[in-house]
Amino acid sequence: FGETFAVMRSAVLVLFLAYNVAAVPALWPETASASGNCSMIFVKGLDADGTPDEVKALVHANATHSRAYLLWRYVEPELKTVNHSLTVDIIRADPSIIDAWAATVSWAELESRVVGLVQAGITIIGEVGEGTVTGLPKYQNGTADPHALGDDLYLAYLYMTARGTVRHFKDRVHIWQIENELNEAYLASLGGQRQFHLFGSRWTDFDFLTTILKTLGQAVKDEQPNAILTQNLHTDMSKKVHDEAHLPGFYLDAAKAWEDLVDVYSFDGYPNYFGAWPLYGNVIGERMAALRAVVPSKDVFVMETGYPQVADPSVAPEVAQYTEERQAAYVEQVWNSTMAAGGCGVMYFKLAAESGLPTPPGGYQEDDAKAIQLLADEIRSQNLLKMAEFIALHLKETPRFKYLVDYSQAWGMLHPDGTHRKAVDTLHTLWA
């Protein structure tokens, strides 16, 4: 039952993604590029973990920036004891509490992510405060999230750990991403990236999400007043879905609501998540134009976008022909459309050695190709009833269904042996 329930949650995620992945222009406001001269930031970047092969590829691509995941879980994998008396105000009044915590954790993992980037002269965008199952420590039977700790204690620990991380790295990092795709936190819980709660989920409370953002921003600025703050808005969900589901967080609405809480905006988008062709890189430029128009005072760059790879193109059906050549064409399309829309750069996801979408056991079968094509077609047509029917039919074949949509090792711009794919050469030319 547990595995089936997990797939059902993933199915709901697919349904939500469907509206936007279709990327039909009618869904997105047709707005002219907003004014702005990228006065605070301009990014030519690749998401990386700082390994030697990744740093080498960053330099080859002429990249200027990379993101480092400086997350609480990486220094404290498990929260074993909790100080229930902590509040944000108490910590702000006595910052030595932060030093005491920092002395009990290990910084080795985070240092390994930063040292190579610094040596190569890459500007780092550090991320703190991510409330996901991979960003928060284990705690009791789940993670140290607001459902386990309560709102106030969660905010206190977010403040302490984020400020402690900034304190540790402020000589090397001056741009900070606070939280991750916070406007769609509940969507992430449906997909399993955050702790899921059927009733009473704090991730649906937009006021609480706003308080999280305020708290993290305060933590960074208290420690490093001249730091640049950004929040990467999730854009893969349409206004129509938000309205029909009575769910706040549509990216343009969130951008306006949180305008005073960040210095620059960034956003994430994956318009080719399902279906290899045609390329929808120009959709990123459309979203850039929409954001620039809604928050014309802010610099805006793309924090995440990518085009996956398939492990063995020789056996993959056309709908899964995620080839190197198409990945290279996608990154160029994204860059050109973003520049045309007045954007302040792009960070591509991701520079990692990955094998690509796996071939199902025994190879692709005729029904597999039909299933992937049906899923892609219904996503493009936004026919949710047919999509739901498709997903229901595949629940009885849970393991195979998971193979068909397993993108966990699909985004890397490096081959498994560490050599770079063609997209890196494309960026080398674009960013020369």
SEVEXNU-946406 format. One record per residue (C-alpha): z, y, x; residue in three letters; residue number from 1. Coordinates in nm, 2 decimals, decimal comma, m for minus. Layout:
BEGIN
Z:Y:X:ala:NUM
...
This chain:
BEGIN
0,00:0,00:0,00:phe:1
0,09:0,24:0,28:gly:2
m0,26:0,22:0,44:glu:3
m0,43:0,26:0,10:thr:4
m0,21:0,56:0,02:phe:5
m0,30:0,72:0,35:ala:6
m0,67:0,67:0,28:val:7
m0,62:0,82:m0,07:met:8
m0,47:1,13:0,09:arg:9
m0,77:1,14:0,33:ser:10
m1,00:1,11:0,03:ala:11
m0,84:1,41:m0,13:val:12
m0,89:1,60:0,19:leu:13
m1,26:1,50:0,18:val:14
m1,29:1,62:m0,17:leu:15
m1,14:1,96:m0,07:phe:16
m1,37:1,99:0,23:leu:17
m1,67:1,91:0,02:ala:18
m1,71:2,25:m0,13:tyr:19
m1,73:2,42:0,20:asn:20
m1,89:2,17:0,43:val:21
m2,19:2,20:0,21:ala:22
m2,21:2,55:0,35:ala:23
m2,46:2,68:0,10:val:24
m2,49:3,06:0,14:pro:25
m2,40:3,12:m0,23:ala:26
m2,04:3,02:m0,16:leu:27
m1,99:3,28:0,10:trp:28
m2,00:3,66:0,06:pro:29
m2,32:3,82:0,18:glu:30
m2,17:4,11:0,37:thr:31
m2,31:4,31:0,65:ala:32
m2,14:4,30:0,99:ser:33
m1,83:4,52:0,99:ala:34
m1,79:4,78:1,25:ser:35
m1,58:4,70:1,56:gly:36
m1,63:4,70:1,93:asn:37
m1,41:4,40:2,03:cys:38
m1,17:4,64:2,20:ser:39
m0,89:4,39:2,25:met:40
m1,06:4,06:2,31:ile:41
m1,40:3,89:2,38:phe:42
m1,40:3,52:2,42:val:43
m1,64:3,27:2,59:lys:44
m1,43:2,96:2,57:gly:45
m1,38:2,59:2,53:leu:46
m1,08:2,41:2,40:asp:47
m0,94:2,20:2,69:ala:48
m0,62:2,02:2,81:asp:49
m0,67:2,14:3,17:gly:50
m0,77:1,82:3,34:thr:51
m0,98:1,85:3,66:pro:52
m1,30:1,74:3,49:asp:53
m1,24:1,99:3,21:glu:54
m1,17:2,28:3,45:val:55
m1,48:2,19:3,64:lys:56
m1,69:2,20:3,32:ala:57
m1,53:2,53:3,21:leu:58
m1,63:2,69:3,54:val:59
m1,98:2,55:3,51:his:60
m2,01:2,68:3,16:ala:61
m1,92:3,03:3,28:asn:62
m1,63:3,02:3,03:ala:63
m1,37:3,30:3,04:thr:64
m1,10:3,15:2,81:his:65
m0,94:2,82:2,71:ser:66
m0,66:2,73:2,47:arg:67
m0,35:2,56:2,59:ala:68
m0,14:2,37:2,33:tyr:69
0,21:2,48:2,44:leu:70
0,39:2,30:2,15:leu:71
0,75:2,23:2,09:trp:72
0,70:1,85:2,07:arg:73
0,55:1,84:2,42:tyr:74
0,88:1,97:2,58:val:75
1,12:1,80:2,33:glu:76
0,96:1,48:2,18:pro:77
1,26:1,41:1,96:glu:78
1,52:1,64:1,81:leu:79
1,84:1,43:1,86:lys:80
2,11:1,69:1,78:thr:81
2,09:2,00:1,55:val:82
2,29:2,31:1,56:asn:83
2,32:2,39:1,19:his:84
2,48:2,73:1,25:ser:85
2,17:2,88:1,42:leu:86
1,98:3,16:1,25:thr:87
1,71:3,39:1,38:val:88
1,95:3,68:1,38:asp:89
2,21:3,50:1,58:ile:90
1,95:3,40:1,84:ile:91
1,81:3,75:1,86:arg:92
2,16:3,89:1,91:ala:93
2,23:3,64:2,19:asp:94
1,91:3,54:2,38:pro:95
2,11:3,33:2,62:ser:96
2,09:3,06:2,35:ile:97
1,72:3,04:2,44:ile:98
1,79:2,98:2,80:asp:99
2,04:2,71:2,72:ala:100
1,78:2,53:2,51:trp:101
1,51:2,57:2,77:ala:102
1,73:2,42:3,04:ala:103
1,76:2,09:2,84:thr:104
1,39:2,02:2,80:val:105
1,10:1,92:3,03:ser:106
0,82:2,16:3,10:trp:107
0,61:1,92:3,31:ala:108
0,36:1,84:3,03:glu:109
0,29:2,20:2,95:leu:110
0,27:2,30:3,32:glu:111
0,00:2,03:3,36:ser:112
m0,20:2,20:3,09:arg:113
m0,18:2,54:3,25:val:114
m0,19:2,51:3,62:val:115
m0,56:2,41:3,66:gly:116
m0,67:2,69:3,42:leu:117
m0,48:2,95:3,61:val:118
m0,61:2,84:3,95:gln:119
m0,97:2,86:3,81:ala:120
m0,92:3,21:3,68:gly:121
m0,95:3,11:3,31:ile:122
m0,77:3,34:3,06:thr:123
m0,53:3,12:2,86:ile:124
m0,47:3,15:2,48:ile:125
m0,14:2,97:2,43:gly:126
m0,04:2,82:2,10:glu:127
0,32:2,81:1,98:val:128
0,49:2,71:1,65:gly:129
0,25:2,46:1,51:glu:130
0,42:2,28:1,22:gly:131
0,22:1,96:1,23:thr:132
0,33:1,60:1,30:val:133
0,19:1,63:1,65:thr:134
0,34:1,98:1,71:gly:135
0,70:1,92:1,60:leu:136
0,95:1,68:1,75:pro:137
1,05:1,36:1,57:lys:138
1,36:1,40:1,36:tyr:139
1,54:1,13:1,17:gln:140
1,26:0,95:0,98:asn:141
1,00:1,22:1,01:gly:142
0,95:1,54:1,19:thr:143
1,16:1,86:1,24:ala:144
0,98:2,05:0,97:asp:145
1,12:2,27:0,69:pro:146
1,17:1,98:0,45:his:147
1,40:1,81:0,70:ala:148
1,58:2,11:0,84:leu:149
1,57:2,36:0,55:gly:150
1,39:2,69:0,56:asp:151
1,64:2,90:0,75:asp:152
1,72:2,64:1,02:leu:153
1,35:2,56:1,06:tyr:154
1,28:2,93:1,12:leu:155
1,56:2,96:1,37:ala:156
1,43:2,66:1,57:tyr:157
1,07:2,80:1,55:leu:158
1,19:3,13:1,68:tyr:159
1,40:2,98:1,96:met:160
1,14:2,74:2,09:thr:161
0,85:2,98:2,06:ala:162
1,03:3,26:2,24:arg:163
1,15:3,01:2,50:gly:164
0,79:2,90:2,56:thr:165
0,67:3,26:2,59:val:166
0,95:3,33:2,83:arg:167
0,85:3,04:3,05:his:168
0,48:3,13:3,05:phe:169
0,46:3,51:3,00:lys:170
0,36:3,56:3,37:asp:171
0,04:3,35:3,30:arg:172
m0,03:3,39:2,93:val:173
m0,07:3,71:2,73:his:174
m0,26:3,59:2,43:ile:175
m0,07:3,38:2,18:trp:176
m0,19:3,18:1,88:gln:177
0,10:3,16:1,63:ile:178
0,09:2,85:1,42:glu:179
m0,24:2,67:1,34:asn:180
m0,46:2,71:1,03:glu:181
m0,15:2,82:0,84:leu:182
m0,34:2,94:0,54:asn:183
m0,43:2,58:0,46:glu:184
m0,10:2,41:0,55:ala:185
m0,09:2,21:0,23:tyr:186
m0,45:2,09:0,28:leu:187
m0,34:1,97:0,62:ala:188
m0,05:1,78:0,46:ser:189
m0,30:1,60:0,23:leu:190
m0,49:1,49:0,54:gly:191
m0,18:1,37:0,72:gly:192
m0,16:1,65:0,98:gln:193
0,16:1,78:0,83:arg:194
0,44:1,59:0,65:gln:195
0,32:1,53:0,30:phe:196
0,55:1,59:0,00:his:197
0,41:1,53:m0,35:leu:198
0,67:1,76:m0,50:phe:199
0,84:2,07:m0,37:gly:200
0,62:2,10:m0,06:ser:201
0,70:2,42:0,13:arg:202
0,34:2,42:0,26:trp:203
0,23:2,55:m0,09:thr:204
0,46:2,85:m0,08:asp:205
0,25:3,14:0,05:phe:206
0,55:3,37:0,08:asp:207
0,72:3,11:0,30:phe:208
0,41:3,07:0,52:leu:209
0,41:3,45:0,56:thr:210
0,77:3,43:0,67:thr:211
0,68:3,17:0,93:ile:212
0,41:3,39:1,07:leu:213
0,64:3,69:1,08:lys:214
0,91:3,49:1,26:thr:215
0,67:3,36:1,52:leu:216
0,52:3,70:1,58:gly:217
0,87:3,84:1,62:gln:218
0,95:3,57:1,87:ala:219
0,65:3,65:2,09:val:220
0,68:4,03:2,07:lys:221
1,06:4,02:2,13:asp:222
0,99:3,84:2,46:glu:223
0,65:3,99:2,55:gln:224
0,59:4,32:2,37:pro:225
0,24:4,37:2,51:asn:226
0,12:4,02:2,41:ala:227
m0,18:3,98:2,18:ile:228
m0,12:3,78:1,87:leu:229
m0,37:3,58:1,67:thr:230
m0,38:3,33:1,38:gln:231
m0,67:3,10:1,34:asn:232
m0,76:3,09:0,98:leu:233
m0,90:2,77:0,83:his:234
m1,23:2,85:0,66:thr:235
m1,34:2,50:0,54:asp:236
m1,23:2,54:0,18:met:237
m1,40:2,76:m0,08:ser:238
m1,26:3,02:m0,31:lys:239
m1,37:2,81:m0,60:lys:240
m1,14:2,52:m0,50:val:241
m0,85:2,75:m0,44:his:242
m0,89:2,89:m0,79:asp:243
m0,93:2,56:m0,96:glu:244
m0,64:2,40:m0,77:ala:245
m0,42:2,72:m0,82:his:246
m0,37:2,70:m0,44:leu:247
m0,33:3,02:m0,24:pro:248
m0,47:3,06:0,11:gly:249
m0,84:3,12:0,08:phe:250
m0,92:3,26:0,42:tyr:251
m1,04:3,60:0,32:leu:252
m0,74:3,65:0,09:asp:253
m0,51:3,53:0,37:ala:254
m0,67:3,76:0,62:ala:255
m0,60:4,06:0,41:lys:256
m0,25:3,96:0,33:ala:257
m0,16:3,89:0,70:trp:258
m0,35:4,18:0,85:glu:259
m0,04:4,36:0,98:asp:260
0,11:4,04:1,13:leu:261
m0,16:3,98:1,40:val:262
m0,34:4,19:1,66:asp:263
m0,67:4,00:1,64:val:264
m0,80:3,74:1,40:tyr:265
m0,96:3,41:1,48:ser:266
m1,09:3,13:1,26:phe:267
m1,19:2,76:1,25:asp:268
m1,50:2,61:1,09:gly:269
m1,68:2,27:1,10:tyr:270
m1,98:2,30:0,87:pro:271
m2,15:1,98:1,01:asn:272
m1,84:1,77:0,97:tyr:273
m2,03:1,52:0,75:phe:274
m2,40:1,49:0,80:gly:275
m2,57:1,54:1,13:ala:276
m2,87:1,73:1,00:trp:277
m2,97:2,00:0,92:pro:278
m2,76:2,21:1,15:leu:279
m2,53:2,46:0,98:tyr:280
m2,43:2,67:1,28:gly:281
m2,54:2,99:1,12:asn:282
m2,27:2,95:0,86:val:283
m2,02:3,04:1,13:ile:284
m2,19:3,38:1,16:gly:285
m2,18:3,42:0,78:glu:286
m1,80:3,37:0,78:arg:287
m1,77:3,60:1,08:met:288
m1,95:3,88:0,88:ala:289
m1,73:3,81:0,58:ala:290
m1,41:3,84:0,78:leu:291
m1,52:4,15:0,97:arg:292
m1,59:4,32:0,64:ala:293
m1,25:4,23:0,49:val:294
m1,05:4,33:0,80:val:295
m1,27:4,59:0,97:pro:296
m0,99:4,71:1,19:ser:297
m0,95:4,37:1,36:lys:298
m1,13:4,20:1,64:asp:299
m1,24:3,86:1,52:val:300
m1,34:3,55:1,72:phe:301
m1,41:3,19:1,65:val:302
m1,11:2,98:1,77:met:303
m1,26:2,64:1,67:glu:304
m1,60:2,50:1,58:thr:305
m1,78:2,19:1,70:gly:306
m2,05:1,94:1,65:tyr:307
m1,95:1,57:1,69:pro:308
m2,12:1,30:1,89:gln:309
m2,20:0,94:1,79:val:310
m2,11:0,67:2,04:ala:311
m2,45:0,49:2,03:asp:312
m2,74:0,68:1,88:pro:313
m2,97:0,38:1,92:ser:314
m2,79:0,20:1,63:val:315
m2,67:0,49:1,42:ala:316
m2,85:0,58:1,09:pro:317
m3,01:0,92:1,07:glu:318
m2,72:1,07:0,88:val:319
m2,50:0,99:1,18:ala:320
m2,75:1,09:1,45:gln:321
m2,50:1,33:1,62:tyr:322
m2,69:1,35:1,95:thr:323
m2,64:1,56:2,26:glu:324
m2,95:1,76:2,19:glu:325
m2,83:1,85:1,84:arg:326
m2,48:1,94:1,98:gln:327
m2,65:2,17:2,23:ala:328
m2,86:2,33:1,96:ala:329
m2,55:2,38:1,74:tyr:330
m2,35:2,56:2,00:val:331
m2,64:2,80:2,06:glu:332
m2,69:2,85:1,69:gln:333
m2,32:2,93:1,65:val:334
m2,32:3,17:1,94:trp:335
m2,63:3,37:1,83:asn:336
m2,51:3,40:1,47:ser:337
m2,17:3,50:1,57:thr:338
m2,30:3,78:1,80:met:339
m2,54:3,90:1,53:ala:340
m2,24:3,93:1,29:ala:341
m2,04:4,14:1,53:gly:342
m1,80:3,87:1,64:gly:343
m1,58:3,88:1,95:cys:344
m1,68:3,55:2,09:gly:345
m1,64:3,18:2,03:val:346
m1,41:2,90:2,15:met:347
m1,58:2,56:2,11:tyr:348
m1,39:2,24:2,02:phe:349
m1,37:2,06:2,25:lys:350
m1,41:2,01:2,62:leu:351
m1,28:1,65:2,64:ala:352
m1,41:1,31:2,76:ala:353
m1,46:1,13:2,44:glu:354
m1,68:0,83:2,34:ser:355
m1,81:0,96:2,00:gly:356
m1,81:0,82:1,65:leu:357
m1,75:0,45:1,68:pro:358
m2,00:0,18:1,57:thr:359
m1,84:m0,02:1,29:pro:360
m1,75:m0,38:1,38:pro:361
m2,07:m0,59:1,39:gly:362
m2,29:m0,28:1,39:gly:363
m2,40:m0,05:1,11:tyr:364
m2,49:m0,24:0,79:gln:365
m2,73:m0,12:0,53:glu:366
m2,45:m0,05:0,30:asp:367
m2,28:0,16:0,57:asp:368
m2,58:0,38:0,61:ala:369
m2,61:0,42:0,23:lys:370
m2,24:0,51:0,20:ala:371
m2,26:0,77:0,47:ile:372
m2,57:0,92:0,33:gln:373
m2,42:0,92:m0,02:leu:374
m2,11:1,09:0,10:leu:375
m2,32:1,35:0,29:ala:376
m2,54:1,41:m0,02:asp:377
m2,25:1,45:m0,26:glu:378
m2,08:1,69:m0,02:ile:379
m2,39:1,90:0,01:arg:380
m2,44:1,90:m0,37:ser:381
m2,07:1,95:m0,43:gln:382
m2,06:1,68:m0,69:asn:383
m1,70:1,60:m0,69:leu:384
m1,71:1,33:m0,96:leu:385
m1,97:1,13:m0,77:lys:386
m1,77:1,18:m0,45:met:387
m1,45:1,05:m0,62:ala:388
m1,64:0,75:m0,74:glu:389
m1,77:0,68:m0,39:phe:390
m1,42:0,70:m0,24:ile:391
m1,27:0,48:m0,51:ala:392
m1,53:0,21:m0,45:leu:393
m1,44:0,21:m0,08:his:394
m1,07:0,20:m0,11:leu:395
m1,09:m0,18:m0,13:lys:396
m1,26:m0,18:0,21:glu:397
m1,01:0,05:0,37:thr:398
m1,06:m0,05:0,74:pro:399
m1,44:m0,01:0,72:arg:400
m1,42:0,31:0,53:phe:401
m1,19:0,44:0,81:lys:402
m1,45:0,35:1,07:tyr:403
m1,72:0,55:0,89:leu:404
m1,52:0,87:0,89:val:405
m1,33:0,83:1,22:asp:406
m1,39:1,15:1,41:tyr:407
m1,09:1,12:1,63:ser:408
m1,29:1,07:1,95:gln:409
m1,61:1,25:1,84:ala:410
m1,59:1,61:1,94:trp:411
m1,59:1,60:2,32:gly:412
m1,85:1,78:2,53:met:413
m1,78:1,55:2,82:leu:414
m1,90:1,19:2,85:his:415
m1,62:0,92:2,88:pro:416
m1,68:0,93:3,26:asp:417
m1,60:1,30:3,27:gly:418
m1,96:1,43:3,33:thr:419
m2,06:1,71:3,09:his:420
m2,30:1,68:2,80:arg:421
m2,60:1,90:2,75:lys:422
m2,41:2,15:2,54:ala:423
m2,22:2,26:2,85:val:424
m2,55:2,34:3,02:asp:425
m2,65:2,54:2,72:thr:426
m2,33:2,75:2,74:leu:427
m2,39:2,80:3,11:his:428
m2,72:2,97:3,02:thr:429
m2,58:3,16:2,72:leu:430
m2,28:3,29:2,91:trp:431
m2,45:3,37:3,24:ala:432
